[in-house]
Amino acid sequence: MFYNSGIPKGRGPFGGCPEGSALWRASPAFSLIHKTEDFMFEMKTSDGVVFFTSDILGVKHAFSTRIGGVSTLPHTAELNVSYTSGGDAGADSADIVTENRRRLAAACGIMPPYAAGDYIFTLATKQLHSDIIEYITPDNAANDFYCDGFVTDSPLVTVAVKTADCVPILLADAGAGIVSAIHAGWRGTAAGIAALAVEKMLRYGAKLHHIKAAIGPAIGTCCYTVAPDFKETFIKMMLKSRSEVTRASSEKAAEFFTVLNGTDRADLKAINRLILESSGIKSENIDICSLCTYCSPDLFYSHRRQGASFGVMGAIITPNPIDSDI
């Protein structure tokens, strides 16, 4: 369940960052993940669009890269999916972003059964670094949302989140036809948004032991440097989570903070995995992509690397099976 395919030759999973590779292999998460020989994440290309999928989910989905779109600004080229990103250096036009979204959806076989204006998939108008998760139906799919996650059980709906270093997580109970997409920055991770997404899926009929999770490309421990007091702040925030599971995971989460070359680091992917496992999702049902967005400028946007002017990737998912027509 450790990403090990589709990486250009000569590059490790950290884009040539030996510090990151060594740190990852020494981490508690690495030994946990390497209990299995399965390698689920795969890089794919369709009509020039490069994206990642995980075989574990069983439904149509994608974690986008920056490759294959029509954005031409240096900081958003090529597949930016956000209407508002860009900073002082300028944002893409609405037409360009809509075309990028259409290309991403089409690349992984998601064909919207209807189009309302520029609607391609449901994406928050603004992500808040919160624990707010909205339930989406065809009736509200094109509305404005201010949240960091979605759950849907409608085959007519595709949900998505935006990331550019934060952790994208896609969840699916393929048999029940219920999926979720969540954006887990450090605040959302500490607030337990992953556990709350699982709880919401269960309320709409998902079965805990059938839920599969794919944790997509995000900033790795190699590059996620934090202040010396960050660990204490993070754990205190976990203890205030609305999620009992997250509160109970706070002590174990402390293992995923480390110091390398005198600099404090945090592993948000591993903490989210811990929270998902603590929620009851089987270890073998969780897939992690080890690629670091900061380390791989040819593949990914990165807020930390690019500063105020950057593009945004999308993680999208629909309840429809991989072989369906929509």
C-alpha positions in Angstrom: 0.0 0.0 0.0 3.1 2.2 -0.4 3.3 4.1 -3.6 5.8 2.4 -5.9 4.8 2.9 -9.5 4.8 5.6 -12.1 7.8 7.5 -10.7 10.1 8.7 -13.5 13.3 6.7 -13.6 16.1 8.0 -11.5 13.7 9.6 -9.0 12.7 8.1 -5.7 9.3 8.6 -4.1 10.5 12.0 -2.8 11.5 13.3 -6.2 15.2 12.9 -5.5 15.2 14.1 -1.9 17.5 11.7 -0.1 16.7 13.3 3.3 13.0 12.6 2.8 13.5 9.1 1.6 15.7 8.2 4.6 13.3 9.9 7.0 10.3 8.1 5.6 12.0 4.7 5.8 12.9 5.3 9.4 9.4 6.4 10.4 6.9 4.3 12.3 4.5 4.7 9.3 6.9 3.0 6.9 7.2 -0.2 8.9 3.4 -0.3 9.4 2.7 0.2 5.7 5.3 -2.3 4.6 3.7 -5.2 6.3 2.0 -5.8 2.9 3.6 -6.3 -0.5 0.7 -4.6 -2.2 1.4 -1.5 -4.3 -1.9 0.1 -5.0 -1.1 3.7 -6.3 -0.6 4.0 -10.0 0.2 7.0 -12.2 -1.9 7.1 -15.4 -2.1 9.3 -18.5 -5.3 9.9 -20.5 -5.4 12.5 -23.3 -2.3 14.2 -21.8 -3.8 14.4 -18.3 -1.5 12.8 -15.7 -3.2 11.6 -12.5 -3.0 9.0 -9.8 -5.4 6.3 -8.8 -5.6 3.7 -6.1 -6.8 0.2 -7.0 -8.1 -0.1 -3.4 -11.2 2.2 -3.9 -13.2 0.3 -6.5 -14.9 3.5 -7.8 -14.0 6.2 -10.3 -11.6 8.7 -8.8 -8.4 10.6 -9.4 -5.7 12.5 -7.6 -4.6 15.1 -10.2 -1.1 16.4 -10.9 -0.2 19.7 -12.6 0.2 18.0 -16.0 -2.3 18.0 -18.8 -4.4 21.2 -18.6 -4.6 24.5 -20.4 -3.3 26.9 -17.8 -0.3 28.8 -19.2 0.7 31.1 -16.3 4.1 29.9 -14.9 2.7 29.3 -11.4 -0.5 27.6 -12.4 0.6 25.6 -15.5 -0.9 23.3 -16.5 -3.9 21.7 -14.7 -4.9 24.2 -12.0 -8.5 23.4 -10.8 -9.1 26.5 -8.6 -10.9 29.7 -9.8 -9.3 31.7 -7.0 -5.7 30.5 -6.7 -2.8 32.5 -8.2 -2.1 35.2 -5.8 -0.5 38.5 -6.9 0.9 36.8 -10.0 -2.6 36.4 -11.4 -5.3 33.8 -11.6 -6.5 31.7 -14.4 -9.7 32.7 -16.2 -12.9 30.9 -15.4 -13.0 29.3 -18.8 -9.5 27.8 -18.4 -10.2 26.4 -14.9 -13.5 24.9 -16.1 -11.7 23.2 -19.0 -9.1 21.9 -16.6 -11.9 20.4 -14.4 -13.6 18.9 -17.5 -10.3 17.3 -18.6 -9.6 15.8 -15.2 -13.1 14.3 -14.9 -13.0 12.9 -18.4 -9.5 11.5 -17.9 -10.7 9.1 -15.2 -14.0 8.3 -17.0 -16.3 10.6 -15.1 -18.8 12.1 -17.5 -21.2 14.5 -15.7 -24.8 13.4 -16.5 -25.8 17.0 -16.5 -24.0 20.4 -16.6 -25.3 23.5 -14.8 -23.2 26.4 -16.0 -19.6 25.5 -15.2 -20.5 22.6 -13.0 -18.2 19.6 -13.5 -17.9 18.4 -9.9 -18.8 19.7 -6.5 -15.9 21.6 -5.0 -15.9 24.0 -2.0 -16.2 27.6 -2.9 -13.7 28.1 -0.1 -11.9 25.5 2.1 -11.6 26.6 5.7 -9.1 24.2 7.2 -12.0 23.0 9.3 -13.8 19.7 10.2 -17.0 20.7 8.2 -18.3 18.0 5.9 -21.3 18.5 3.7 -23.7 15.8 2.3 -24.2 16.3 -1.5 -27.2 15.4 -3.7 -28.1 16.3 -7.3 -30.3 19.1 -5.8 -27.5 20.9 -4.1 -24.4 19.8 -6.1 -23.9 23.1 -7.8 -24.3 25.3 -4.7 -21.6 27.2 -2.9 -20.0 25.4 0.0 -17.6 26.5 2.7 -16.2 23.3 4.1 -13.4 20.8 3.8 -15.1 17.6 2.9 -18.1 16.0 1.2 -20.1 12.8 1.4 -22.4 11.6 -1.3 -24.4 8.4 -2.2 -25.7 9.7 -5.6 -24.3 8.3 -8.8 -25.2 11.6 -10.4 -22.7 13.5 -8.2 -18.9 13.8 -8.2 -17.2 15.4 -5.2 -13.7 16.9 -4.9 -11.3 18.7 -2.7 -8.4 21.1 -3.6 -4.8 20.6 -2.3 -1.4 22.0 -2.8 0.5 20.4 0.1 -2.4 19.5 2.4 -3.5 15.9 2.5 -6.2 14.7 0.1 -8.2 11.7 1.3 -10.7 9.7 -0.7 -13.0 7.2 1.0 -15.4 4.7 -0.6 -17.7 1.9 0.3 -18.1 0.7 -3.3 -20.8 -1.8 -2.4 -23.0 0.7 -0.7 -22.3 3.4 -3.2 -21.1 5.9 -0.7 -18.0 8.0 -1.0 -16.2 10.9 0.6 -13.5 13.5 -0.3 -11.7 15.4 2.4 -9.1 18.1 2.6 -6.9 17.5 5.7 -4.5 20.3 6.4 -2.8 20.3 9.8 -5.8 22.0 11.4 -8.3 19.6 9.8 -6.1 16.6 10.6 -5.9 17.7 14.3 -9.7 18.4 14.3 -10.3 14.8 13.2 -11.9 15.4 9.8 -10.9 11.9 8.7 -12.8 10.3 11.6 -15.8 12.6 11.1 -16.0 11.6 7.4 -16.1 8.0 8.4 -18.9 8.7 10.9 -20.9 10.6 8.3 -20.5 7.8 5.8 -21.8 5.3 8.4 -24.8 7.5 9.0 -25.8 7.2 5.3 -25.4 3.5 5.2 -21.8 2.6 4.7 -20.4 -0.5 6.4 -17.2 0.2 8.5 -15.4 -2.9 7.3 -16.2 -2.2 3.7 -14.8 1.4 3.7 -11.6 1.8 1.8 -9.3 4.9 2.0 -6.7 6.4 -0.3 -4.4 9.1 1.1 -3.0 11.0 -1.9 0.1 13.0 -2.6 0.9 15.7 0.0 3.8 17.3 1.6 6.0 14.7 3.3 8.0 14.6 6.5 11.0 15.4 4.5 9.8 18.9 3.8 7.1 19.6 6.3 9.2 21.6 8.8 7.3 23.0 11.8 8.0 25.2 14.8 9.4 23.5 18.0 6.1 24.1 19.8 4.0 22.8 16.9 3.7 19.3 18.3 2.2 20.5 21.6 -0.2 22.8 19.8 -1.3 20.0 17.5 -1.9 17.4 20.3 -3.9 20.0 22.3 -6.0 20.6 19.2 -6.6 16.8 18.8 -7.8 16.6 22.4 -10.4 19.2 21.6 -11.8 17.4 18.5 -15.5 16.7 18.2 -14.4 13.1 17.3 -13.9 10.8 20.3 -11.7 8.6 18.1 -9.4 11.6 17.4 -9.1 12.5 21.0 -8.2 9.0 21.9 -5.5 8.9 19.1 -3.6 11.9 20.4 -1.0 10.1 22.4 -0.2 7.7 19.6 -0.1 10.6 17.1 2.9 12.0 19.0 5.0 9.3 17.4 4.7 10.9 14.0 6.7 14.0 15.0 10.4 13.9 14.7 13.6 16.0 14.4 15.9 15.8 11.4 19.1 17.8 11.2 17.9 20.0 14.1 14.5 20.8 12.5 11.1 19.6 13.8 9.0 17.7 11.3 5.5 16.3 11.2 4.0 13.4 9.2 0.4 14.4 8.4 -0.2 11.4 6.2 0.7 9.0 8.9 -1.5 10.8 11.5 -4.5 10.6 9.2 -3.8 6.9 8.7 -3.7 6.5 12.4 -7.0 8.3 12.8 -8.7 6.2 10.1 -7.4 3.0 11.7 -8.6 4.1 15.1 -12.0 4.8 13.4 -12.2 1.1 12.6 -11.0 1.0 9.0 -8.9 -2.1 8.5 -5.2 -1.5 8.0 -5.2 -3.4 4.7 -8.0 -1.1 3.5 -5.9 2.1 3.7 -3.6 3.1 0.8 -0.9 5.8 1.1 0.9 7.6 -1.7 4.4 8.5 -0.4 5.1 11.2 -3.0 5.9 14.6 -1.5 4.3 17.5 -3.3 7.1 19.9 -2.2 9.8 17.6 -3.6 8.2 17.1 -7.0 7.8 20.4 -8.8 7.5 18.7 -12.2 4.4 16.8 -10.9 2.7 18.9 -8.3 1.9 22.4 -7.1 3.1 23.3 -3.6 2.0 26.3 -1.6 5.2 26.0 0.6 7.5 25.8 -2.4 5.8 28.4 -4.6 4.8 30.9 -2.0 1.7 33.0 -2.5 1.4 32.3 -6.2 0.6 28.7 -6.9 -1.9 26.3 -8.6 -4.1 23.7 -7.0 -4.6 20.0 -7.6 -7.9 18.2 -7.3 -8.8 14.8 -5.7 -12.2 13.7 -7.1 -14.5 10.7 -6.6 -17.9 9.4 -7.5 -19.9 6.4 -6.3 -19.9 5.0 -9.8 -18.0 1.7 -10.3 -14.9 1.9 -12.5 -16.7 0.1 -15.4 -19.8 2.3 -15.4 -20.8 4.6 -18.2 -21.0 7.7 -16.0 
